[in-house]
Amino acid sequence: MVHGQGFLQRSLSEQEVRRIMTDGLAQANLDGKRVLVIIPDGTRSGPVPLMFRLFQEILAPEVATLDYLIALGTHQPMSDGAIHKLLGVTAQQMAEEYAGVQVYNHEWMDEDTFITLGVIPASELEELTEGRFAMEVPVKVNRLVHEYDHLIVCGPVFPHEVAGFSGGTKYFFPGISGPELINVSHWLGAVITSYKIIGTADTPVRAIINRAAAMIDRPKLLAAMVVQGDDLHGFYVGEIDETWPVAVELSSRLNILWVDHPYNQVLSVMPHLYDDVWTAAKGMYKLEPVIADGGEVIIYAPHITEISYSHGQILDEVGYHVRDYFLKQWDRFKDYPWGVLAHSTHLRGMGTYENGIERPRIQVTLATSIPEERCRRVNLGYRDPATIDPAAWANREDEGILLVPHAGEMLYRLKS
């Protein structure tokens, strides 16, 4: 049973959230159990401090153990200070009030932290991908899942460039996944293209994720948040398969903005929760559908100094390109991590590659603190952020110019 509420026009009160969580957790019979809560990192919005406080208030007195695992995917590990900020606690509170609580980073770079659950056979992968891929894929996951009796996924649901919508079983794969499934699922999303997949609930990528998650032989519960900015508009607790679609339905109404016409130029102002281009690329993903052919998206983030803390060296080698640039030269690129190639195509967007000439549909420009030479080297445009005053871009939609002041979460789509 799904316990929850959701509203378009107002956010939930703490009292409402507490009641939903209390009722939702009660159905799981967690008394005396070892419980692991899988949570987002700092690149996702949502009232994680409230969730942490309520889990401790409601569950900690009843369960044997209550620990947390940060679903990094392949993002950089969070420092102690960053974790404290994520959870809304001080170092002193963590050392005293929450002394028995363990908060783990997902160590995606350490092969010893994984267990292999099985494989997805080539024939089944071919069916799940609608004929696109046919290979055997090992399913590996953080071994911590087998050290607990019950798993709770707690995170927001948004339109997503790879899976269609985030949240749910995506917190297992790629959240705490081994590299094999990350690479296959992300490259599948790239082959289909973010342009087509983003904001769609049922996708081949989600089918692979769900198939892999079914191999985790622990009871699972979902605490799904639907947010807009800092406001929690929806909260649902229940079995993942029943709860995630309910959250998606609200997110599809709350987090997608429909516009009347495409724009020639978009300024995506990225908040500080995105600290490299790898994460700030959402300023492109979420706006690509409303940028006119030949138009430009500018990712404005003066605070960003790095392409990717985890994958920058590889991106310096391969650059940013449209999908067909890689597909038509596959022997040259097939041995690079497919997840990195996927990110490359998602940021560069739709386009063609014919007779050695690459023609992207739109221009992608960085207005960050990354030097111009490096931007050009990875095949992206450059603007000095000091030359841009975001306020001067406001209220110019009639000119074909769109300012997005807090880009990265709202998906923009054309009405027609």
C-alpha positions as CSV (number, residue, x, y, z in Angstrom):
1,M,0.0,0.0,0.0
2,V,1.2,3.5,-0.8
3,H,0.9,6.1,1.9
4,G,1.3,9.7,0.7
5,Q,0.0,13.0,-0.5
6,G,0.9,15.3,-3.3
7,F,-0.1,18.8,-4.4
8,L,0.6,21.1,-7.3
9,Q,-0.2,24.4,-5.6
10,R,1.2,23.9,-2.1
11,S,3.9,22.1,-0.2
12,L,3.5,19.6,2.6
13,S,3.8,20.5,6.2
14,E,6.2,18.7,8.5
15,Q,3.2,17.3,10.4
16,E,1.9,15.8,7.1
17,V,5.3,14.4,6.2
18,R,5.7,12.8,9.7
19,R,2.3,11.1,9.4
20,I,3.1,9.8,5.9
21,M,6.4,8.4,7.0
22,T,5.0,6.9,10.2
23,D,2.2,5.1,8.4
24,G,4.4,4.0,5.5
25,L,7.2,2.6,7.7
26,A,4.7,0.9,10.0
27,Q,3.6,-1.5,7.2
28,A,7.2,-2.7,6.8
29,N,7.5,-4.4,10.2
30,L,11.0,-3.1,10.8
31,D,11.2,-3.8,14.6
32,G,14.6,-5.2,15.5
33,K,15.8,-5.1,11.9
34,R,19.1,-3.8,10.5
35,V,18.0,-1.1,8.1
36,L,20.0,0.7,5.4
37,V,18.6,3.9,4.0
38,I,20.0,4.8,0.5
39,I,20.0,8.6,0.0
40,P,21.0,11.1,-2.7
41,D,24.2,13.1,-2.7
42,G,24.5,16.9,-2.7
43,T,23.6,17.2,-6.4
44,R,19.9,16.6,-5.8
45,S,17.4,18.9,-4.3
46,G,15.0,17.9,-1.5
47,P,14.6,18.1,2.3
48,V,17.1,15.4,3.1
49,P,17.7,17.0,6.6
50,L,14.0,16.5,7.3
51,M,14.1,13.0,6.1
52,F,17.1,12.1,8.2
53,R,15.6,13.7,11.3
54,L,12.3,11.8,10.9
55,F,14.0,8.5,10.2
56,Q,16.0,8.9,13.4
57,E,12.9,10.0,15.3
58,I,10.6,7.3,14.0
59,L,12.8,4.3,13.2
60,A,15.9,4.5,15.4
61,P,14.1,3.5,18.7
62,E,12.6,0.4,17.0
63,V,15.3,-1.0,14.7
64,A,18.6,-2.8,15.6
65,T,20.7,-0.6,13.3
66,L,19.9,2.4,11.1
67,D,22.6,3.4,8.7
68,Y,22.8,5.4,5.5
69,L,24.5,4.9,2.1
70,I,25.0,7.8,-0.3
71,A,24.0,6.8,-3.9
72,L,26.9,8.5,-5.7
73,G,26.8,6.6,-8.9
74,T,30.1,7.8,-10.2
75,H,30.1,11.3,-8.6
76,Q,32.9,12.3,-6.3
77,P,32.8,11.1,-2.7
78,M,31.4,13.5,-0.1
79,S,33.6,14.9,2.6
80,D,32.5,14.7,6.3
81,G,31.6,18.4,6.1
82,A,29.5,17.9,3.0
83,I,27.7,14.9,4.5
84,H,26.9,17.0,7.6
85,K,25.4,19.7,5.4
86,L,23.5,17.1,3.4
87,L,21.9,15.7,6.6
88,G,21.4,19.1,8.2
89,V,23.6,18.3,11.3
90,T,26.7,19.7,12.9
91,A,29.9,17.6,13.5
92,Q,29.1,17.7,17.2
93,Q,25.6,16.4,16.7
94,M,27.0,13.6,14.5
95,A,29.5,12.7,17.1
96,E,27.1,12.8,20.0
97,E,23.4,12.6,19.2
98,Y,23.9,10.3,16.2
99,A,27.1,8.6,17.4
100,G,25.8,5.1,16.5
101,V,24.9,6.1,12.9
102,Q,27.1,5.1,10.0
103,V,26.9,7.2,6.8
104,Y,28.8,5.6,3.9
105,N,29.9,6.9,0.5
106,H,29.3,4.5,-2.3
107,E,32.9,3.6,-3.2
108,W,32.3,3.1,-6.9
109,M,36.1,3.1,-7.8
110,D,36.8,0.1,-5.4
111,E,36.1,-3.2,-7.0
112,D,36.3,-4.9,-3.6
113,T,33.2,-3.1,-2.4
114,F,30.9,-4.9,-4.8
115,I,29.2,-8.3,-4.9
116,T,28.0,-9.9,-8.1
117,L,24.3,-10.8,-7.9
118,G,24.2,-12.6,-11.3
119,V,24.0,-11.7,-15.0
120,I,21.5,-10.4,-17.4
121,P,21.8,-12.9,-20.3
122,A,22.4,-11.5,-23.8
123,S,19.0,-12.8,-25.0
124,E,17.2,-11.0,-22.2
125,L,19.2,-7.8,-22.6
126,E,18.3,-7.8,-26.3
127,E,14.6,-8.0,-25.4
128,L,14.8,-5.3,-22.7
129,T,16.7,-3.0,-25.0
130,E,14.2,-3.6,-27.9
131,G,16.9,-5.1,-30.0
132,R,19.6,-2.5,-29.5
133,F,22.1,-4.4,-27.4
134,A,22.8,-8.2,-27.1
135,M,25.5,-9.0,-24.6
136,E,25.8,-10.6,-21.2
137,V,25.9,-8.0,-18.4
138,P,27.2,-8.7,-14.9
139,V,25.0,-7.2,-12.2
140,K,27.2,-5.9,-9.3
141,V,26.0,-3.8,-6.4
142,N,27.5,-2.4,-3.2
143,R,28.0,-5.3,-0.8
144,L,26.5,-3.4,2.0
145,V,23.0,-4.3,0.8
146,H,23.7,-7.9,2.0
147,E,24.7,-6.7,5.5
148,Y,21.2,-5.4,6.3
149,D,17.7,-6.9,6.7
150,H,15.8,-4.1,4.9
151,L,16.6,-1.4,2.4
152,I,14.9,2.0,2.1
153,V,15.4,4.2,-0.9
154,C,14.8,7.8,0.0
155,G,15.2,10.4,-2.8
156,P,13.5,12.8,-5.2
157,V,11.8,12.0,-8.5
158,F,12.6,14.2,-11.4
159,P,12.6,14.0,-15.2
160,H,15.9,12.4,-16.0
161,E,18.1,12.4,-19.2
162,V,19.1,8.7,-19.1
163,A,16.3,6.8,-17.3
164,G,13.3,9.1,-18.2
165,F,12.6,9.8,-14.6
166,S,14.9,9.5,-11.6
167,G,14.3,7.9,-8.3
168,G,13.1,4.4,-7.2
169,T,15.3,1.5,-8.3
170,K,17.6,4.0,-10.0
171,Y,19.1,4.5,-6.5
172,F,20.5,0.9,-6.8
173,F,21.5,1.1,-10.5
174,P,23.5,3.3,-11.1
175,G,23.3,4.8,-7.5
176,I,25.2,2.0,-5.8
177,S,26.0,-0.1,-8.9
178,G,29.1,-1.6,-10.4
179,P,30.5,-0.1,-13.6
180,E,29.2,-2.7,-16.1
181,L,25.5,-1.9,-15.7
182,I,26.2,1.9,-15.4
183,N,28.0,1.8,-18.7
184,V,25.4,-0.3,-20.5
185,S,22.3,1.6,-19.2
186,H,23.8,5.0,-19.8
187,W,25.0,4.2,-23.3
188,L,21.6,2.8,-24.1
189,G,20.1,6.1,-23.0
190,A,22.5,7.9,-25.3
191,V,21.7,5.7,-28.3
192,I,18.0,6.4,-27.8
193,T,19.0,10.1,-27.0
194,S,18.1,12.2,-24.1
195,Y,16.0,14.3,-26.4
196,K,13.6,11.4,-26.8
197,I,13.9,9.7,-23.4
198,I,13.8,12.5,-20.8
199,G,10.4,12.9,-19.1
200,T,9.2,9.4,-20.1
201,A,8.3,6.9,-17.4
202,D,8.6,3.6,-19.2
203,T,11.8,3.3,-21.0
204,P,14.2,0.5,-22.0
205,V,16.7,2.0,-19.6
206,R,14.2,1.8,-16.7
207,A,13.5,-1.8,-17.7
208,I,17.1,-2.8,-17.3
209,I,17.4,-1.0,-14.0
210,N,14.2,-2.8,-12.7
211,R,15.5,-6.1,-13.9
212,A,18.8,-5.7,-12.0
213,A,17.1,-4.4,-8.9
214,A,15.0,-7.5,-8.8
215,M,18.2,-9.5,-8.1
216,I,18.7,-7.8,-4.8
217,D,17.2,-10.3,-2.4
218,R,16.3,-7.9,0.4
219,P,12.9,-6.3,1.2
220,K,12.8,-2.8,-0.2
221,L,10.8,0.3,0.6
222,L,10.6,3.6,-1.2
223,A,10.3,7.0,0.4
224,A,9.8,9.2,-2.7
225,M,9.9,13.0,-2.7
226,V,8.6,15.2,-5.4
227,V,10.0,18.7,-5.0
228,Q,10.1,22.1,-6.8
229,G,13.0,24.1,-5.6
230,D,13.2,23.8,-1.8
231,D,9.5,22.9,-1.5
232,L,8.3,19.3,-0.9
233,H,5.1,19.0,-2.9
234,G,4.7,15.3,-2.7
235,F,5.8,12.5,-0.4
236,Y,5.0,8.8,-0.8
237,V,6.1,5.7,1.1
238,G,5.5,2.1,0.1
239,E,6.7,-0.8,-2.0
240,I,8.9,0.5,-4.9
241,D,6.9,-0.9,-7.8
242,E,3.7,0.7,-6.5
243,T,5.1,4.0,-5.1
244,W,7.5,5.2,-7.8
245,P,4.8,5.5,-10.5
246,V,2.7,7.7,-8.2
247,A,5.6,10.0,-7.6
248,V,6.3,10.1,-11.3
249,E,2.7,11.1,-12.1
250,L,3.0,14.2,-9.8
251,S,6.5,15.0,-11.0
252,S,5.3,14.9,-14.6
253,R,2.8,17.6,-13.8
254,L,5.0,19.6,-11.4
255,N,8.5,19.4,-12.9
256,I,7.7,19.8,-16.6
257,L,7.0,23.3,-18.0
258,W,5.3,23.5,-21.4
259,V,6.1,26.5,-23.6
260,D,4.5,27.8,-26.7
261,H,7.5,28.2,-29.0
262,P,11.3,27.4,-29.1
263,Y,14.0,29.8,-28.1
264,N,17.0,30.9,-30.0
265,Q,19.1,31.4,-26.9
266,V,18.8,30.0,-23.4
267,L,20.8,31.1,-20.3
268,S,20.8,28.3,-17.8
269,V,21.9,29.7,-14.5
270,M,23.3,26.7,-12.5
271,P,23.0,26.6,-8.7
272,H,26.0,25.8,-6.5
273,L,24.8,22.2,-5.9
274,Y,26.3,21.4,-9.3
275,D,30.1,21.8,-8.9
276,D,31.4,20.5,-12.2
277,V,30.2,20.3,-15.8
278,W,29.3,16.6,-15.4
279,T,26.5,17.6,-13.0
280,A,25.8,21.1,-14.4
281,A,25.1,19.5,-17.7
282,K,21.4,19.2,-16.5
283,G,21.2,22.9,-17.6
284,M,21.4,21.5,-21.2
285,Y,19.5,18.2,-20.8
286,K,16.4,19.9,-19.3
287,L,16.3,22.7,-21.9
288,E,17.3,21.0,-25.1
289,P,13.7,20.2,-26.2
290,V,12.8,24.0,-26.4
291,I,15.9,25.3,-28.1
292,A,15.4,26.1,-31.8
293,D,17.5,24.5,-34.5
294,G,20.7,26.5,-34.7
295,G,20.1,28.0,-31.3
296,E,22.4,28.2,-28.3
297,V,22.3,27.1,-24.6
298,I,24.7,28.8,-22.3
299,I,25.5,27.1,-19.1
300,Y,26.2,30.0,-16.7
301,A,28.2,28.8,-13.6
302,P,31.1,31.1,-12.7
303,H,31.7,28.9,-9.6
304,I,32.6,25.8,-11.7
305,T,36.3,25.2,-12.4
306,E,36.3,21.6,-13.6
307,I,34.8,19.5,-16.4
308,S,34.4,16.4,-14.2
309,Y,36.1,15.6,-10.9
310,S,35.7,11.9,-11.6
311,H,36.0,11.7,-15.4
312,G,37.7,14.9,-16.6
313,Q,40.8,13.2,-18.0
314,I,38.7,10.9,-20.2
315,L,36.5,13.8,-21.4
316,D,39.7,15.8,-22.3
317,E,40.6,12.9,-24.6
318,V,37.2,12.2,-26.3
319,G,35.6,15.6,-26.1
320,Y,31.9,16.4,-26.4
321,H,30.2,15.1,-29.5
322,V,26.8,14.1,-31.0
323,R,25.8,10.4,-30.8
324,D,26.6,9.5,-34.3
325,Y,30.2,10.8,-34.0
326,F,30.8,7.8,-31.7
327,L,28.5,5.3,-33.4
328,K,30.1,5.8,-36.8
329,Q,33.6,5.5,-35.3
330,W,32.8,2.8,-32.8
331,D,36.0,0.8,-33.2
332,R,37.9,4.0,-32.1
333,F,35.8,4.7,-29.0
334,K,34.3,1.3,-27.9
335,D,37.0,0.8,-25.2
336,Y,36.3,4.0,-23.4
337,P,33.8,3.9,-20.5
338,W,30.4,4.0,-22.1
339,G,28.9,6.0,-19.3
340,V,31.4,8.8,-20.1
341,L,30.6,8.7,-23.8
342,A,26.9,8.9,-22.9
343,H,27.5,12.0,-20.9
344,S,29.4,13.5,-23.8
345,T,26.5,13.0,-26.2
346,H,23.8,14.1,-23.7
347,L,25.6,17.5,-23.2
348,R,26.3,18.0,-26.9
349,G,22.8,17.1,-27.9
350,M,21.2,15.9,-31.2
351,G,23.1,16.2,-34.5
352,T,24.6,14.3,-37.4
353,Y,28.0,13.0,-38.4
354,E,28.4,12.5,-42.1
355,N,31.6,12.2,-44.3
356,G,33.7,13.2,-41.3
357,I,31.7,16.4,-40.6
358,E,29.9,16.8,-37.3
359,R,26.8,19.1,-37.3
360,P,25.3,19.5,-33.9
361,R,21.7,20.8,-33.8
362,I,22.5,23.5,-31.3
363,Q,25.5,25.3,-29.9
364,V,26.5,24.5,-26.3
365,T,28.5,27.2,-24.6
366,L,30.2,27.2,-21.1
367,A,30.2,30.4,-19.1
368,T,32.2,29.0,-16.3
369,S,35.7,29.5,-14.8
370,I,37.1,26.7,-17.1
371,P,39.6,28.3,-19.4
372,E,38.6,29.0,-23.0
373,E,41.3,26.8,-24.4
374,R,40.0,23.8,-22.5
375,C,36.4,24.5,-23.6
376,R,37.4,24.6,-27.2
377,R,39.6,21.5,-26.8
378,V,36.5,19.5,-25.7
379,N,34.4,20.9,-28.5
380,L,32.3,23.3,-26.5
381,G,31.8,27.0,-26.9
382,Y,33.2,29.6,-24.4
383,R,31.8,32.8,-22.9
384,D,33.5,34.9,-20.2
385,P,31.0,34.8,-17.4
386,A,32.1,38.3,-16.4
387,T,30.4,39.5,-19.6
388,I,27.1,38.1,-18.7
389,D,24.5,39.8,-16.4
390,P,21.7,37.3,-15.9
391,A,19.3,40.1,-14.9
392,A,19.7,41.5,-18.4
393,W,18.3,38.3,-19.8
394,A,15.0,38.4,-18.0
395,N,11.6,39.0,-19.6
396,R,12.9,38.6,-23.2
397,E,10.9,35.6,-24.3
398,D,9.3,37.6,-27.1
399,E,12.8,38.1,-28.5
400,G,13.5,34.3,-28.5
401,I,15.7,34.6,-25.3
402,L,14.9,32.6,-22.2
403,L,16.5,33.0,-18.8
404,V,16.3,30.0,-16.5
405,P,17.4,31.3,-13.0
406,H,17.6,27.9,-11.2
407,A,18.3,25.5,-14.0
408,G,18.8,21.7,-13.8
409,E,15.5,20.3,-12.4
410,M,12.6,21.7,-14.4
411,L,12.2,20.0,-17.8
412,Y,11.1,22.4,-20.6
413,R,9.0,21.0,-23.4
414,L,7.1,22.4,-26.4
415,K,3.4,22.3,-26.4
416,S,3.3,21.2,-30.1
